[in-house]
Amino acid sequence: MAPGERLALLPVASGIRLAYEGACAPDEPHVKNRRLLRRFRELEQLPSDDQQALLRTIDAFLAKAS
């Protein structure tokens, strides 16, 4: 095994999670549409009742679209 390959295994062996592609933090999903991600982050700040109402709206839209 080449030295570089051993280095690549170091985080895995240490239990460290890496964010690949530099697009997101380790605990965040990889999202292609950053505008949607920003909106969902804003929506998370709304009261629970408002979030539920928006989820019902999104669910209805997706059901009709498919």
N, C-alpha and C positions, 0 to 999 in steps of 0.2 A: 504494500500500500504506500502510495506517495505521501510525503509530509503534508501536502495541502489537503489530501483526503482525510488524514487523521485530524487535522484542524477542523474540518467541516463536521466531524462527528463529536467534537468536544461539547457544543451546546446540548446536543441530544443526550450524551452521557451524563451531563451535569444537571439535566432536568430543566434547562432554560428553553423557553419558547421564543422563537424569532418571528418577526414580521417580514415576510418575503415581499419582494417588489417594492418595499419602502412605502406602500400605499396606505397602510393602516397600522395602528397599534396592535400588539399581539391579541388583545381581547376583543377587538372590533372586527366585524365582518368585512370582507372585501366586497365593495360595491362599485360597480362601473359608473353609475350615474351619481356623481357627487352632489348634484342639486337635490336629488331625492334624499340622500343621506342627511344633508343639512336640514331639510324640512322635517324629517323624522326626529332629528335631535331637538328641534324646536317644539314639535308636538309632544315630546316626552315631558316638557315643562308644563303642559296644560293640566288642569284638574282631571282626575280619573273619569268623571262623567263625560267631559268633552272628548277625551281620548276614545272612550267606548262609542260615542256617537260617530266620530270620524271613522273608526274601524268598521262600523255597520255600513257607512256610506261606501267605503272602499270595497268591502265584501260584496255589496250590491252591484257596484260598478263592474267588478271582476266577474261576477256571476253572469251579468248581462253580456260582457265582452267575449266570454268564452263559449 
